[in-house]
């Protein structure tokens, strides 16, 4: 599909003009689209607070983890849509708030009608689907790596997504416990602890009250 579209449109142009920021602006400025502001408390599944199968969420602030078939998949901490997959017809998912999360909730049918009423609205879905495909390829590559480099790469990705730079060090949010990191990396908690000790010896990171801190900016 990407090859055929590239023959008609420049892919970079599509990515620039039909990205998530542009879609959000389209929806938020529409008089026909209703939104609801919600606060999801940390350690809460979104399905406990909203109809996750009929409502599409946009993250304003916070750290979330998306689950497919009860397996942690994507960590998101920057403003973006969390479950446009509903429009694409993908399998049912759930989202957990790792921290308190401020979200905007849209009705799935409202977004579908708005997108398909636009002359080139399908490009928003194309862009979103391509982002997810690229993530999946990256995820498969990650899980094929051996334990230590896999964990190090995951931690660096988490640092890029939601780390906080303080005095030339990068602090991961406290919500990333050994148990959660183990689930994300598909490694045991014991292995994570051993690798953490090696990373501390190698002066890659340190611990600050259980919080992971990279010793240099990532």
Secondary structure, DSSP 4 states (H G I P E B T S, - for coil): -HHHHHHHS-HHHHHHHSSHHHHHHHHHT-TT--EEEEEEPTTEEGGGTS-TTTEEEEEEES-EEEEETTEEEEEE-SSEES-THHHHT---EEEEESS-EEEEEEEHHHHHHHHHHSTTTHHHHHHHHHHHHHHHHHHHHHHHS-HHHHHHHHHHHHHHHH-EEETTEEEPPTT--HHHHHHHHT--HHHHHHHHHHHHHTTSEEEETTEEEESS--
